[in-house]
Each structure stands twice: as C-alpha cells, then as structure tokens.
C-alpha cells in the first residue's frame, strides 16, 4: 500500500486489527452505515468537552457556563444525539427492545418525543439507550475522589488537545504521528494526567492497556508536548457502567518501544500488496464473526470480490491504483 504521510492511533489499531478495514477506511475512503454507539460516543465526548471548557475558561465555545450546562445538557444531548442522528434507526440494541409506549413519558400522539419520530416508522425503543446515555454524563460530571475530573484539587489545562509528532521511518520517509487527547489535567507541579474517555461496553484489562498503541502514543505525545513535567500519567476512563479507570505504568524505555512499534506498523502498511481480511480459523477459511462489529460486512465482501477480479484481469494493477469505490465499479450510496 501507499506510504502513509500521517498515522494516528486509530489508523494503526485499524491496520493491526484488520488490513482490509484499513484499505476500506483510508485507501478507498469507503464508509458503511455509521454506528450509533460510535456517534453517540462522540456526542457524549462533546458534552464532556463543553463542560471542561466552561470549567477552564468560564464559558464553553457557545458561551454557556457550567451552571448553564448542568441545567440544559439533557436537552442538548437529546437534540444532538437522538433527534439529530439517524443511526439509532439501525442500532441492534435499540431494535431488540420492545416498545411500551403507553407508559413511556416520551410518547405523545403516536410520536416518540425522544427521537421526534412516529412510532410506526422504526423498530424497537430508544428509551433504555437514552437512560444509559444520561447516566454516562451524570457519572463524569458528578464523580468525586480519585475518579473525579471536575474537582477542586485537579486543574484542567487542556481539552481536545491536538498533537503532531514527526517520525522518520527507516526508508527516510517522514510520517506525522497525530492525535487528539480528550483532556489534560495537572495533578501537581510535577505531574500531569492524560484522560481518555471510553463510552463503549468493552473494557481492556490492565495488561492490554499497557500494550495499547493509543495509550502508548498519548504517553509519547505527553512527554513531547509537556516536557516541563517530570511525571506523565495516561488514564483510560470507562463510564458505561459506573466509572472504571486504568492507568498503565509506562517505564523509562517506553518511548523507544513505542517508536519501534510504530516503525513495524509503518513497514507493514508499506509492504503489503493485497490486504487480508480477518479470518476465524476455528470456523474454516471465512471472515471472522467479529467483522460485523468492525464494519459493513457486505461492503467488505463486495470490495474483496471486485478487487480480486480486477487484479486478476490485469496483473499490473495494485491496490494503490484504486482510490475510491467508484474505481471498483461500486456505488458508495449502496452502503449508506
């Protein structure tokens, strides 16, 4: 594949997990239907960021104070995430919940006020999802003690903190390592803590967190961007069911190890000719059952078939000759 000019933790994790998904996302720029869990997570992150901005600056980017947000965040979240998005319509967790409109406070005159849609127009019920989303906001805004972010003893110094680190590969190619950190907190004059919120149900183990390329890249970014601090902590904070935090310990040799790992991923991307799909060997040579959680499986099936056929018809072609679904005679609108 083409040498990447920019690599984020998301890109690297995608490639390691499934090279074909990397091609779909960053080579063909192919997008299937958006996931409601991912879009809702983005909206929850936005709420956290606005509250952090108001805490740091007195007001958020739209002029709201912390008090304004405490009073109105439910209305804001409902309008943005439930009335404002479409992806809840194909969310399997919502679709499998049986409607009980007669007792639902959001129901009125044949319409669900939460998603502002007639109930005959969709399957399932979004109320449980809405309650879970509210709890994920309440937990973060009201947490105290070590789990608390918005507490007097902690000083927020940055939100949505962008970074870009130059990296020179073994072949001399320069790659920008880039990313966006949810929040940076000063614990004391010697210590900062990087916070990464996770709203999904999956939770890493401590051992997995130590090896996670996203957390390791954030550690590298913190050391490069905030060298005035002696200690750099990276905490992943799960907010889906209570608050669970994991702060892996990165030793003095972590930075060298991270750069070596990035170099290996870069070489893997550069050298691959035909990307593989995830395979589940326990079920024979077929796409893994976890594909449905990663992307649109029909999209992947169609791209795999078309790509294989075109490269078989013309052996001079490589994956780099295809930059869009249209190049494979596929219509992007068929997968949205």
VOTOR-779399 format. One line per field, with one value per residue (C-alpha): residue in one letter; chain; x, y, z. Coordinates in nm, 2 decimals, padded with zeros to 4 digits. Layout:
# VOTOR-779399
rest	[A, ...]
kette	[A, ...]
u	[X, ...]
v	[Y, ...]
w	[Z, ...]
This chain:
# VOTOR-779399
rest	[X, X, X, X, X, X, X, X, X, X, X, X, X, X, X, X, X, X, X, X, X, X, X, X, X, X, X, X, X, X, X, X, X, X, X, X, X, X, X, X, X, X, X, X, X, X, X, X, X, X, X, X, X, X, X, X, X, X, X, X, X, X, X, X, X, X, X, X, X, X, X, X, X, X, X, X, X, X, X, X, X, X, X, X, X, X, X, X, X, X, X, X, X, X, X, X, X, X, X, X, X, X, X, X, X, X, X, X, X, X, X, X, X, X, X, X, X, X, X, X, X, X, X, X, X, X, X, X, X, X, X, X, X, X, X, X, X, X, X, X, X, X, X, X, X, X, X, X, X, X, X, X, X, X, X, X, X, X, X, X, X, X, X, X, X, X, X, X, X, X, X, X, X, X, X, X, X, X, X, X, X, X, X, X, X, X, X, X, X, X, X, X, X, X, X, X, X, X, X, X, X, X, X, X, X, X, X, X, X, X, X, X, X, X, X, X, X, X, X, X, X, X, X, X, X, X, X, X, X, X, X, X, X, X, X, X, X, X, X, X, X, X, X, X, X, X, X, X, X, X, X, X, X, X, X, X, X, X, X, X, X, X, X, X, X, X, X, X, X, X, X, X, X, X, X, X, X, X, X, X, X, X, X, X, X, X, X, X, X, X, X, X, X, X, X, X, X, X, X, X, X, X, X, X, X, X, X, X, X, X, X, X, X, X, X, X, X, X, X, X, X, X, X, X, X, X, X, X, X, X, X, X, X, X, X, X]
kette	[A, A, A, A, A, A, A, A, A, A, A, A, A, A, A, A, A, A, A, A, A, A, A, A, A, A, A, A, A, A, A, A, A, A, A, A, A, A, A, A, A, A, A, A, A, A, A, A, A, A, A, A, A, A, A, A, A, A, A, A, A, A, A, A, A, A, A, A, A, A, A, A, A, A, A, A, A, A, A, A, A, A, A, A, A, A, A, A, A, A, A, A, A, A, A, A, A, A, A, A, A, A, A, A, A, A, A, A, A, A, A, A, A, A, A, A, A, A, A, A, A, A, A, A, A, A, A, A, A, A, A, A, A, A, A, A, A, A, A, A, A, A, A, A, A, A, A, A, A, A, A, A, A, A, A, A, A, A, A, A, A, A, A, A, A, A, A, A, A, A, A, A, A, A, A, A, A, A, A, A, A, A, A, A, A, A, A, A, A, A, A, A, A, A, A, A, A, A, A, A, A, A, A, A, A, A, A, A, A, A, A, A, A, A, A, A, A, A, A, A, A, A, A, A, A, A, A, A, A, A, A, A, A, A, A, A, A, A, A, A, A, A, A, A, A, A, A, A, A, A, A, A, A, A, A, A, A, A, A, A, A, A, A, A, A, A, A, A, A, A, A, A, A, A, A, A, A, A, A, A, A, A, A, A, A, A, A, A, A, A, A, A, A, A, A, A, A, A, A, A, A, A, A, A, A, A, A, A, A, A, A, A, A, A, A, A, A, A, A, A, A, A, A, A, A, A, A, A, A, A, A, A, A, A, A, A]
u	[00.00, 00.10, 00.34, 00.12, 00.21, 00.01, -00.06, -00.30, -00.36, -00.69, -00.52, -00.26, -00.51, -00.72, -00.44, -00.33, -00.68, -00.77, -00.56, -00.87, -01.06, -00.75, -00.78, -01.16, -01.12, -00.80, -00.74, -01.08, -01.24, -01.54, -01.78, -02.07, -02.36, -02.24, -02.26, -02.50, -02.27, -01.98, -02.19, -02.34, -02.00, -01.89, -02.18, -02.11, -01.74, -01.87, -02.07, -01.77, -01.56, -01.81, -01.82, -01.44, -01.42, -01.66, -01.46, -01.13, -01.24, -01.56, -01.77, -01.77, -01.73, -02.10, -02.10, -02.25, -02.13, -02.11, -02.44, -02.60, -02.48, -02.58, -02.94, -02.96, -02.73, -03.02, -03.20, -02.88, -02.79, -03.14, -03.15, -02.80, -02.78, -03.14, -03.34, -03.03, -02.89, -03.02, -02.80, -03.02, -03.27, -03.04, -02.89, -02.95, -02.96, -03.25, -03.43, -03.45, -03.62, -03.99, -04.20, -04.41, -04.54, -04.84, -04.63, -04.34, -04.31, -04.16, -04.47, -04.74, -05.00, -04.84, -04.49, -04.18, -04.07, -03.72, -03.63, -03.92, -04.05, -04.38, -04.35, -04.47, -04.16, -03.90, -03.84, -03.76, -03.74, -03.47, -03.57, -03.32, -03.04, -03.14, -03.12, -02.78, -02.66, -02.78, -02.60, -02.28, -02.30, -02.40, -02.12, -01.85, -01.99, -02.06, -01.77, -01.56, -01.24, -00.98, -01.23, -01.35, -01.23, -01.42, -01.30, -01.11, -00.79, -00.75, -00.66, -00.77, -00.50, -00.63, -00.93, -00.94, -00.56, -00.42, -00.07, 00.16, 00.49, 00.74, 00.86, 01.13, 01.09, 01.38, 01.34, 01.37, 01.00, 00.86, 00.54, 00.33, 00.20, -00.11, -00.40, -00.65, -00.64, -00.97, -00.83, -00.51, -00.51, -00.24, -00.22, 00.06, 00.36, 00.55, 00.26, 00.01, -00.26, -00.39, -00.76, -00.92, -01.29, -01.45, -01.82, -01.84, -01.91, -01.58, -01.31, -00.94, -00.75, -00.45, -00.21, -00.39, -00.38, 00.00, 00.03, -00.24, -00.09, -00.34, -00.24, 00.13, 00.11, -00.06, 00.22, 00.47, 00.28, 00.25, 00.63, 00.70, 00.44, 00.47, 00.84, 00.83, 00.65, 00.85, 00.56, 00.32, 00.02, -00.22, -00.56, -00.84, -01.17, -01.47, -01.80, -02.06, -02.12, -02.00, -01.66, -01.36, -01.02, -00.70, -00.37, -00.10, 00.26, 00.50, 00.87, 01.17, 01.22, 00.86, 00.93, 01.19, 00.95, 00.66, 00.87, 00.99, 00.62, 00.52, 00.81, 00.69, 00.33, 00.46, 00.66, 00.36, 00.14, 00.40, 00.49, 00.15, 00.03, -00.31, -00.47, -00.60, -00.94, -00.97, -01.01, -01.17, -00.97, -01.20, -01.47, -01.26, -01.14, -01.41, -01.45, -01.43, -01.76, -01.63, -01.64, -01.99, -01.87, -01.59, -01.76, -02.02, -01.96, -02.14, -01.92, -01.61, -01.75, -01.81, -01.47, -01.29, -01.46, -01.42, -01.06, -00.96, -01.13, -00.98, -00.63, -00.67, -00.77, -00.48, -00.17, -00.01, -00.26, -00.20, -00.43, -00.28, -00.45, -00.79, -00.87, -01.24, -01.54, -01.61, -01.28, -01.41, -01.74, -01.92, -02.17, -02.10, -02.47, -02.54, -02.37, -02.51]
v	[00.00, 00.37, 00.50, 00.69, 01.05, 01.07, 00.80, 00.83, 00.57, 00.49, 00.42, 00.20, 00.00, -00.05, -00.19, -00.42, -00.55, -00.59, -00.47, -00.49, -00.25, -00.02, -00.03, 00.04, 00.33, 00.50, 00.37, 00.36, 00.61, 00.38, 00.43, 00.19, 00.29, 00.48, 00.31, 00.47, 00.36, 00.55, 00.86, 00.86, 00.83, 01.14, 01.34, 01.23, 01.34, 01.67, 01.72, 01.64, 01.88, 02.17, 02.12, 02.11, 02.43, 02.61, 02.49, 02.60, 02.93, 03.03, 02.95, 02.69, 02.77, 02.86, 03.09, 02.85, 02.84, 02.53, 02.62, 02.65, 02.31, 02.15, 02.27, 02.20, 01.92, 01.67, 01.88, 01.94, 01.57, 01.47, 01.72, 01.63, 01.25, 01.12, 01.37, 01.48, 01.14, 00.87, 00.58, 00.49, 00.35, 00.05, 00.01, -00.35, -00.28, -00.03, -00.26, -00.55, -00.35, -00.40, -00.08, 00.01, 00.35, 00.36, 00.40, 00.60, 00.97, 01.04, 00.92, 01.16, 01.14, 00.85, 01.00, 00.93, 01.27, 01.15, 01.08, 01.31, 01.04, 00.85, 00.51, 00.32, 00.43, 00.24, -00.08, -00.12, 00.15, 00.41, 00.48, 00.24, 00.38, 00.73, 00.64, 00.48, 00.79, 01.02, 00.80, 00.83, 01.21, 01.22, 00.99, 01.21, 01.54, 01.43, 01.19, 01.28, 01.15, 00.98, 00.92, 01.28, 01.51, 01.82, 01.85, 02.14, 01.95, 01.88, 02.16, 02.12, 02.26, 02.15, 01.98, 01.82, 01.87, 01.81, 01.68, 01.61, 01.43, 01.40, 01.04, 00.94, 00.59, 00.36, 00.44, 00.82, 00.89, 01.14, 01.05, 01.28, 01.10, 01.28, 01.26, 01.43, 01.39, 01.42, 01.61, 01.70, 01.76, 01.89, 01.68, 01.87, 02.08, 01.77, 01.55, 01.57, 01.31, 01.24, 01.14, 00.93, 00.87, 00.54, 00.51, 00.16, -00.16, -00.32, -00.27, -00.35, -00.54, -00.37, -00.59, -00.49, -00.12, -00.14, -00.26, -00.04, 00.17, 00.46, 00.49, 00.45, 00.71, 00.95, 00.89, 00.98, 01.29, 01.40, 01.37, 01.56, 01.83, 01.88, 01.83, 02.06, 01.79, 01.50, 01.25, 01.18, 00.96, 00.82, 00.71, 00.54, 00.61, 00.38, 00.54, 00.29, 00.10, 00.30, 00.46, 00.23, 00.38, 00.21, 00.39, 00.17, 00.21, 00.31, 00.27, 00.47, 00.27, 00.30, 00.58, 00.37, 00.08, 00.29, 00.42, 00.07, -00.05, 00.24, 00.16, -00.20, -00.09, 00.16, -00.12, -00.35, -00.09, 00.00, -00.36, -00.52, -00.59, -00.74, -00.68, -00.98, -01.00, -01.12, -01.50, -01.72, -02.04, -02.22, -02.20, -02.26, -02.00, -01.74, -01.39, -01.37, -01.34, -01.01, -00.84, -00.73, -00.52, -00.36, -00.25, -00.32, -00.68, -00.65, -00.37, -00.57, -00.87, -00.67, -00.49, -00.82, -00.97, -00.67, -00.61, -00.97, -00.98, -00.66, -00.75, -01.10, -00.94, -00.70, -00.83, -00.49, -00.34, -00.29, -00.18, 00.17, 00.20, 00.22, 00.53, 00.50, 00.26, 00.40, 00.28, -00.07, 00.00, 00.01, 00.28, 00.44, 00.52, 00.14, 00.12, 00.42]
w	[00.00, -00.03, 00.23, 00.49, 00.55, 00.87, 01.13, 01.42, 01.69, 01.52, 01.19, 01.34, 01.55, 01.24, 01.04, 01.32, 01.37, 01.00, 00.70, 00.48, 00.70, 00.68, 00.30, 00.31, 00.55, 00.44, 00.09, -00.07, 00.18, 00.19, 00.47, 00.56, 00.77, 01.08, 01.42, 01.66, 01.95, 01.79, 01.70, 02.05, 02.20, 02.00, 02.13, 02.49, 02.44, 02.32, 02.63, 02.85, 02.64, 02.67, 03.05, 03.06, 02.85, 03.08, 03.38, 03.23, 03.07, 03.24, 02.93, 02.66, 02.29, 02.26, 02.57, 02.82, 03.18, 03.39, 03.55, 03.21, 03.11, 03.43, 03.37, 03.00, 02.90, 02.88, 02.62, 02.43, 02.42, 02.32, 02.03, 01.91, 01.96, 01.93, 01.73, 01.54, 01.43, 01.20, 01.31, 01.61, 01.35, 01.27, 01.62, 01.71, 02.08, 02.03, 01.78, 02.02, 02.29, 02.30, 02.28, 02.58, 02.46, 02.68, 02.99, 02.83, 02.93, 02.58, 02.40, 02.28, 02.00, 01.82, 01.83, 02.03, 02.16, 02.23, 01.86, 01.73, 01.50, 01.46, 01.64, 01.33, 01.14, 01.35, 01.53, 01.90, 02.16, 02.23, 02.59, 02.76, 02.54, 02.65, 03.02, 02.97, 02.79, 03.07, 03.33, 03.14, 03.16, 03.52, 03.63, 03.47, 03.59, 03.95, 04.02, 04.32, 04.48, 04.26, 03.98, 03.97, 03.69, 03.78, 04.14, 04.30, 04.36, 03.99, 03.74, 03.37, 03.15, 02.80, 02.63, 02.29, 02.29, 01.94, 01.89, 01.59, 01.63, 01.34, 01.28, 01.03, 00.90, 00.82, 00.45, 00.52, 00.47, 00.72, 00.89, 01.12, 01.42, 01.51, 01.75, 01.98, 02.36, 02.54, 02.84, 03.02, 03.40, 03.62, 03.94, 04.09, 03.98, 03.87, 03.73, 03.45, 03.37, 03.02, 03.03, 02.75, 02.79, 02.67, 02.64, 02.49, 02.68, 02.61, 02.88, 02.84, 03.10, 03.27, 03.07, 02.74, 02.84, 02.89, 02.52, 02.37, 02.09, 02.15, 02.52, 02.44, 02.17, 02.41, 02.66, 02.39, 02.30, 02.66, 02.71, 02.39, 02.44, 02.82, 02.89, 03.19, 03.39, 03.54, 03.55, 03.27, 03.35, 03.10, 03.22, 03.02, 03.19, 03.12, 03.20, 03.07, 03.39, 03.68, 03.64, 03.60, 03.54, 03.43, 03.45, 03.30, 03.41, 03.13, 03.21, 03.11, 02.80, 02.68, 02.43, 02.25, 02.24, 02.11, 01.82, 01.74, 01.73, 01.51, 01.27, 01.25, 01.17, 00.91, 00.74, 00.74, 00.57, 00.32, 00.22, 00.20, -00.16, -00.10, 00.24, 00.43, 00.59, 00.95, 00.94, 01.20, 01.17, 01.42, 01.16, 00.85, 00.59, 00.62, 00.75, 01.13, 01.32, 01.47, 01.13, 01.19, 01.48, 01.28, 00.96, 00.70, 00.60, 00.27, 00.17, 00.26, 00.07, -00.24, -00.23, -00.18, -00.48, -00.71, -00.61, -00.66, -01.00, -01.14, -01.02, -01.17, -01.51, -01.51, -01.32, -01.34, -01.10, -00.73, -00.45, -00.49, -00.83, -00.66, -00.46, -00.43, -00.45, -00.79, -00.92, -00.83, -01.01, -00.68, -00.58, -00.24, -00.19, -00.18, 00.15, 00.33]
